[in-house]
C-alpha cells in the first residue's frame, strides 16, 4: 500500500531542492469530492521552479475550503492530497509525491 502525501509531506519533499529545479506545478485546489475534509489539487501543464510550487503549497495553510457536499474545512499540514484533472471531478488518484523527473506521482486506490 502506498502512503498518501499530505500538504506537509509534499512540502518536506520539495524543501531543500535547488531553486533552479523545475517540478510539476498545480493550477487549482479545493475540497476532495469523496472526503470533504481532504484536498484535491489540479496539476498544471508545465513545470515551474520549485520555489514557486513551494510558495503555492505554503499559501494553502489555513485556507478554508467549501466541502463538495457542504461544510467548511481548513487545510493544515496533515491534510491528505488527491490529484484530479479539474475541480469537482471524482478521482481515485492519491498523491504519493514526485517521481524522478519531478512529475506528480500518484497511486490509484481502486
MDTraj code that builds the backbone (N, CA, C; nanometers):
import mdtraj as md
import numpy as np

residues = "UNK UNK UNK UNK UNK UNK UNK UNK UNK UNK UNK UNK UNK UNK UNK UNK UNK UNK UNK UNK UNK UNK UNK UNK UNK UNK UNK UNK UNK UNK UNK UNK UNK UNK UNK UNK UNK UNK UNK UNK UNK UNK UNK UNK UNK UNK UNK UNK UNK UNK UNK UNK UNK UNK UNK UNK UNK UNK UNK UNK UNK UNK UNK UNK UNK UNK UNK UNK UNK UNK UNK UNK UNK UNK UNK UNK UNK UNK UNK UNK UNK UNK UNK UNK UNK UNK UNK UNK UNK UNK UNK UNK UNK UNK UNK UNK UNK UNK UNK UNK UNK UNK UNK UNK UNK UNK UNK UNK UNK UNK".split()
xyz = np.array([
    [0.0846, -0.1188, 0.0000],
    [0.0000, 0.0000, 0.0000],
    [0.0888, 0.1247, 0.0000],
    [0.0589, 0.2167, -0.0874],
    [0.1318, 0.3429, -0.0973],
    [0.0812, 0.4400, 0.0092],
    [0.1702, 0.5249, 0.0577],
    [0.1331, 0.6242, 0.1578],
    [0.0892, 0.7522, 0.0889],
    [-0.0276, 0.8004, 0.1261],
    [-0.0804, 0.9232, 0.0675],
    [-0.0053, 1.0439, 0.1220],
    [0.0352, 1.1310, 0.0316],
    [0.1048, 1.2533, 0.0717],
    [0.0075, 1.3492, 0.1389],
    [0.0612, 1.4264, 0.2300],
    [-0.0134, 1.5361, 0.2912],
    [0.0498, 1.6665, 0.2428],
    [-0.0160, 1.7744, 0.2727],
    [0.0413, 1.9041, 0.2362],
    [0.1810, 1.9167, 0.2965],
    [0.1962, 1.8795, 0.4218],
    [0.3248, 1.8906, 0.4895],
    [0.4316, 1.7996, 0.4315],
    [0.3956, 1.6744, 0.3988],
    [0.4969, 1.5820, 0.3459],
    [0.5419, 1.6226, 0.2059],
    [0.4512, 1.6810, 0.1270],
    [0.4898, 1.7279, -0.0061],
    [0.5854, 1.8471, 0.0049],
    [0.5581, 1.9355, 0.0988],
    [0.6485, 2.0483, 0.1224],
    [0.7845, 1.9967, 0.1675],
    [0.7861, 1.9000, 0.2590],
    [0.9128, 1.8428, 0.3064],
    [0.9929, 1.7832, 0.1914],
    [0.9227, 1.7169, 0.0985],
    [0.9899, 1.6539, -0.0148],
    [1.0590, 1.7578, -0.1036],
    [0.9967, 1.8737, -0.1188],
    [1.0489, 1.9760, -0.2094],
    [1.1479, 2.0714, -0.1422],
    [1.1380, 2.0840, -0.0108],
    [1.2266, 2.1739, 0.0622],
    [1.3704, 2.1234, 0.0510],
    [1.4591, 2.2122, 0.0232],
    [1.5996, 2.1754, 0.0124],
    [1.6460, 2.1519, -0.1303],
    [1.5516, 2.1431, -0.2254],
    [1.5928, 2.1309, -0.3654],
    [1.6510, 2.2645, -0.4116],
    [1.7386, 2.2587, -0.5067],
    [1.7961, 2.3816, -0.5619],
    [1.6868, 2.4624, -0.6295],
    [1.6955, 2.5953, -0.6167],
    [1.5925, 2.6843, -0.6725],
    [1.5688, 2.6630, -0.8211],
    [1.6714, 2.6216, -0.8947],
    [1.6534, 2.6054, -1.0393],
    [1.5830, 2.4745, -1.0762],
    [1.5634, 2.3853, -0.9792],
    [1.4910, 2.2608, -1.0070],
    [1.3479, 2.2945, -1.0469],
    [1.3032, 2.2349, -1.1557],
    [1.1674, 2.2592, -1.2033],
    [1.0832, 2.1354, -1.1740],
    [0.9662, 2.1577, -1.1124],
    [0.8773, 2.0481, -1.0738],
    [0.7368, 2.0764, -1.1256],
    [0.6589, 1.9697, -1.1401],
    [0.5219, 1.9882, -1.1878],
    [0.4458, 2.0776, -1.0910],
    [0.3732, 2.1699, -1.1474],
    [0.3013, 2.2699, -1.0687],
    [0.1548, 2.2308, -1.0506],
    [0.0835, 2.3148, -0.9772],
    [-0.0600, 2.2973, -0.9564],
    [-0.1303, 2.4255, -0.9971],
    [-0.2497, 2.4122, -1.0545],
    [-0.3227, 2.5295, -1.1002],
    [-0.4434, 2.5631, -1.0137],
    [-0.4880, 2.4664, -0.9330],
    [-0.6085, 2.4901, -0.8546],
    [-0.6149, 2.3883, -0.7416],
    [-0.7015, 2.4148, -0.6469],
    [-0.7223, 2.3225, -0.5356],
    [-0.8634, 2.3418, -0.4806],
    [-0.9083, 2.2437, -0.4063],
    [-1.0395, 2.2521, -0.3441],
    [-1.0648, 2.1303, -0.2579],
    [-1.1859, 2.1192, -0.2128],
    [-1.2258, 2.0061, -0.1301],
    [-1.2398, 1.8818, -0.2179],
    [-1.1821, 1.7699, -0.1720],
    [-1.1935, 1.6452, -0.2469],
    [-1.3373, 1.5965, -0.2407],
    [-1.3901, 1.5548, -0.3530],
    [-1.5302, 1.5168, -0.3632],
    [-1.5662, 1.3957, -0.2768],
    [-1.4724, 1.3041, -0.2552],
    [-1.5019, 1.1840, -0.1779],
    [-1.4916, 1.2023, -0.0277],
    [-1.4011, 1.2883, 0.0167],
    [-1.3807, 1.3186, 0.1584],
    [-1.3642, 1.4696, 0.1689],
    [-1.4697, 1.5372, 0.2085],
    [-1.4706, 1.6837, 0.2049],
    [-1.3584, 1.7495, 0.2830],
    [-1.3050, 1.6820, 0.3849],
    [-1.2001, 1.7418, 0.4670],
    [-1.0606, 1.7191, 0.4090],
    [-1.0525, 1.6597, 0.2900],
    [-0.9254, 1.6378, 0.2224],
    [-0.9167, 1.7298, 0.1010],
    [-0.7963, 1.7477, 0.0494],
    [-0.7728, 1.8479, -0.0551],
    [-0.7389, 1.7811, -0.1881],
    [-0.8021, 1.8292, -0.2931],
    [-0.7679, 1.7854, -0.4280],
    [-0.6885, 1.8962, -0.4956],
    [-0.5820, 1.8567, -0.5645],
    [-0.5002, 1.9500, -0.6415],
    [-0.5148, 1.9183, -0.7894],
    [-0.5135, 2.0205, -0.8709],
    [-0.5177, 2.0058, -1.0160],
    [-0.3779, 2.0361, -1.0679],
    [-0.3183, 1.9391, -1.1353],
    [-0.1817, 1.9558, -1.1849],
    [-0.1773, 2.0566, -1.2987],
    [-0.0706, 2.1355, -1.2985],
    [-0.0505, 2.2327, -1.4049],
    [0.0107, 2.1679, -1.5276],
    [0.0031, 2.2355, -1.6412],
    [0.0541, 2.1802, -1.7662],
    [0.2060, 2.1880, -1.7800],
    [0.2695, 2.2609, -1.6898],
    [0.4141, 2.2788, -1.7038],
    [0.4844, 2.2668, -1.5694],
    [0.6143, 2.2527, -1.5786],
    [0.6969, 2.2521, -1.4582],
    [0.7416, 2.3945, -1.4302],
    [0.7431, 2.4285, -1.3025],
    [0.7857, 2.5615, -1.2584],
    [0.9017, 2.5462, -1.1606],
    [0.9740, 2.6545, -1.1348],
    [1.0787, 2.6464, -1.0334],
    [1.0199, 2.5995, -0.8999],
    [1.0948, 2.5178, -0.8306],
    [1.0456, 2.4581, -0.7059],
    [0.9998, 2.5655, -0.6078],
    [1.0650, 2.6799, -0.6048],
    [1.0247, 2.7853, -0.5105],
    [0.8811, 2.8311, -0.5366],
    [0.8379, 2.8327, -0.6639],
    [0.7009, 2.8736, -0.6962],
    [0.5993, 2.7704, -0.6487],
    [0.6317, 2.6428, -0.6650],
    [0.5411, 2.5367, -0.6205],
    [0.5357, 2.5339, -0.4680],
    [0.6494, 2.5509, -0.4027],
    [0.6514, 2.5581, -0.2565],
    [0.5675, 2.6755, -0.2070],
    [0.5794, 2.7888, -0.2731],
    [0.5011, 2.9063, -0.2354],
    [0.3509, 2.8752, -0.2449],
    [0.3102, 2.8099, -0.3524],
    [0.1698, 2.7729, -0.3699],
    [0.1241, 2.6819, -0.2555],
    [0.2028, 2.5786, -0.2265],
    [0.1661, 2.4841, -0.1198],
    [0.1662, 2.5517, 0.0170],
    [0.2590, 2.6425, 0.0416],
    [0.2652, 2.7126, 0.1703],
    [0.1427, 2.8017, 0.1894],
    [0.0967, 2.8632, 0.0807],
    [-0.0193, 2.9524, 0.0904],
    [-0.1486, 2.8774, 0.1220],
    [-0.1494, 2.7457, 0.1024],
    [-0.2698, 2.6681, 0.1333],
    [-0.2947, 2.6581, 0.2837],
    [-0.1899, 2.6698, 0.3645],
    [-0.2025, 2.6542, 0.5091],
    [-0.3047, 2.7517, 0.5651],
    [-0.4034, 2.6971, 0.6315],
    [-0.5054, 2.7793, 0.6956],
    [-0.6179, 2.8234, 0.6042],
    [-0.6077, 2.7906, 0.4752],
    [-0.7153, 2.8288, 0.3836],
    [-0.8391, 2.7437, 0.4102],
    [-0.9518, 2.8038, 0.3933],
    [-1.0790, 2.7349, 0.4108],
    [-1.1286, 2.6839, 0.2760],
    [-1.1790, 2.5604, 0.2764],
    [-1.2383, 2.5024, 0.1555],
    [-1.3848, 2.4753, 0.1834],
    [-1.4697, 2.5030, 0.0876],
    [-1.6094, 2.4627, 0.0988],
    [-1.6199, 2.3180, 0.0548],
    [-1.6783, 2.2348, 0.1395],
    [-1.6936, 2.0940, 0.1076],
    [-1.7830, 2.0735, -0.0131],
    [-1.7530, 1.9724, -0.0932],
    [-1.8321, 1.9439, -0.2124],
    [-1.9792, 1.9258, -0.1762],
    [-2.0056, 1.8583, -0.0642],
    [-2.1441, 1.8346, -0.0231],
    [-2.1815, 1.9168, 0.0994],
    [-2.1077, 2.0249, 0.1236],
    [-2.1393, 2.1146, 0.2335],
    [-2.0306, 2.1187, 0.3384],
    [-2.0382, 2.2164, 0.4234],
    [-1.9405, 2.2318, 0.5301],
    [-1.8209, 2.3141, 0.4853],
    [-1.7406, 2.3506, 0.5826],
    [-1.6202, 2.4278, 0.5561],
    [-1.5048, 2.3589, 0.6274],
    [-1.3915, 2.3471, 0.5592],
    [-1.2766, 2.2737, 0.6107],
    [-1.1506, 2.3574, 0.5925],
    [-1.0597, 2.3474, 0.6887],
    [-0.9354, 2.4236, 0.6853],
    [-0.8198, 2.3308, 0.6495],
    [-0.7345, 2.3756, 0.5575],
    [-0.6187, 2.2975, 0.5145],
    [-0.5057, 2.3185, 0.6157],
    [-0.4498, 2.2060, 0.6644],
    [-0.3336, 2.2142, 0.7528],
    [-0.2239, 2.1218, 0.6994],
    [-0.1177, 2.1065, 0.7730],
    [-0.0045, 2.0256, 0.7268],
    [-0.0402, 1.8785, 0.7097],
    [-0.1396, 1.8308, 0.7840],
    [-0.1769, 1.6893, 0.7794],
    [-0.2889, 1.6591, 0.6788],
    [-0.3324, 1.7589, 0.6029],
    [-0.4412, 1.7381, 0.5071],
    [-0.3956, 1.6471, 0.3932],
    [-0.4636, 1.5315, 0.3743],
    [-0.4292, 1.4407, 0.2644],
    [-0.4566, 1.5044, 0.1284],
    [-0.3748, 1.4654, 0.0285],
    [-0.3840, 1.5244, -0.1053],
    [-0.4240, 1.4223, -0.2110],
    [-0.5106, 1.4649, -0.3004],
    [-0.5570, 1.3874, -0.4154],
    [-0.5224, 1.4654, -0.5415],
    [-0.5190, 1.3984, -0.6555],
    [-0.4961, 1.4645, -0.7834],
    [-0.6169, 1.4395, -0.8732],
    [-0.6651, 1.5442, -0.9376],
    [-0.7779, 1.5327, -1.0297],
    [-0.7517, 1.6214, -1.1512],
    [-0.8142, 1.5888, -1.2649],
    [-0.7938, 1.6699, -1.3849],
    [-0.8575, 1.8082, -1.3753],
    [-0.9562, 1.8221, -1.2882],
    [-1.0216, 1.9505, -1.2632],
    [-1.0991, 1.9398, -1.1329],
    [-1.1415, 2.0527, -1.0793],
    [-1.2185, 2.0511, -0.9551],
    [-1.3557, 1.9892, -0.9776],
    [-1.4137, 1.9377, -0.8705],
    [-1.5473, 1.8780, -0.8702],
    [-1.5577, 1.7542, -0.9579],
    [-1.4447, 1.6881, -0.9799],
    [-1.4423, 1.5618, -1.0531],
    [-1.3908, 1.4560, -0.9562],
    [-1.4647, 1.3475, -0.9418],
    [-1.4204, 1.2398, -0.8533],
    [-1.2900, 1.1807, -0.9070],
    [-1.1983, 1.1526, -0.8178],
    [-1.0692, 1.0982, -0.8560],
    [-1.0363, 0.9803, -0.7663],
    [-0.9664, 0.8832, -0.8225],
    [-0.9204, 0.7705, -0.7416],
    [-0.7687, 0.7716, -0.7303],
    [-0.7066, 0.8883, -0.7562],
    [-0.5616, 0.9027, -0.7562],
    [-0.5148, 0.9798, -0.6330],
    [-0.4474, 0.9097, -0.5408],
    [-0.3863, 0.9793, -0.4286],
    [-0.2483, 1.0277, -0.4726],
    [-0.2091, 1.1429, -0.4228],
    [-0.0735, 1.1920, -0.4490],
    [0.0194, 1.1214, -0.3504],
    [0.1272, 1.0639, -0.4036],
    [0.2250, 0.9982, -0.3165],
    [0.3581, 1.0726, -0.3156],
    [0.3714, 1.1752, -0.3963],
    [0.4938, 1.2547, -0.4008],
    [0.5275, 1.2966, -0.5416],
    [0.6573, 1.2939, -0.5720],
    [0.7067, 1.3265, -0.7055],
    [0.7931, 1.2106, -0.7537],
    [0.7975, 1.1909, -0.8853],
    [0.8836, 1.0865, -0.9403],
    [1.0223, 1.1443, -0.9708],
    [1.1082, 1.0643, -1.0295],
    [1.2472, 1.1049, -1.0561],
    [1.2573, 1.2209, -1.1545],
    [1.1545, 1.2413, -1.2385],
    [1.1542, 1.3523, -1.3348],
    [1.0790, 1.4735, -1.2796],
    [1.0427, 1.4694, -1.1527],
    [0.9709, 1.5752, -1.0824],
    [0.8312, 1.6006, -1.1365],
    [0.7671, 1.4926, -1.1845],
    [0.6248, 1.4953, -1.2146],
    [0.5513, 1.4450, -1.0909],
    [0.4271, 1.4888, -1.0717],
    [0.3497, 1.4415, -0.9571],
    [0.3299, 1.2903, -0.9715],
    [0.3618, 1.2176, -0.8666],
    [0.3440, 1.0717, -0.8646],
    [0.2136, 1.0396, -0.7910],
    [0.1355, 0.9512, -0.8491],
    [0.0073, 0.9139, -0.7901],
    [-0.0053, 0.7620, -0.7804],
    [-0.1067, 0.7225, -0.7066],
    [-0.1388, 0.5794, -0.6947],
    [-0.2902, 0.5673, -0.6987],
    [-0.3396, 0.4769, -0.7837],
    [-0.4839, 0.4525, -0.7937],
    [-0.5268, 0.3657, -0.6753],
    [-0.6262, 0.4108, -0.6010],
    [-0.6684, 0.3375, -0.4819],
    [-0.7695, 0.2267, -0.5109],
    [-0.8208, 0.2183, -0.6306],
    [-0.9192, 0.1144, -0.6621],
    [-0.8575, 0.0004, -0.7327],
])
top = md.Topology()
chain = top.add_chain()
for i, resn in enumerate(residues, 1):
    res = top.add_residue(resn, chain, resSeq=i)
    for name in ("N", "CA", "C"):
        top.add_atom(name, md.element.get_by_symbol(name[0]), res)
traj = md.Trajectory(xyz[None], top)
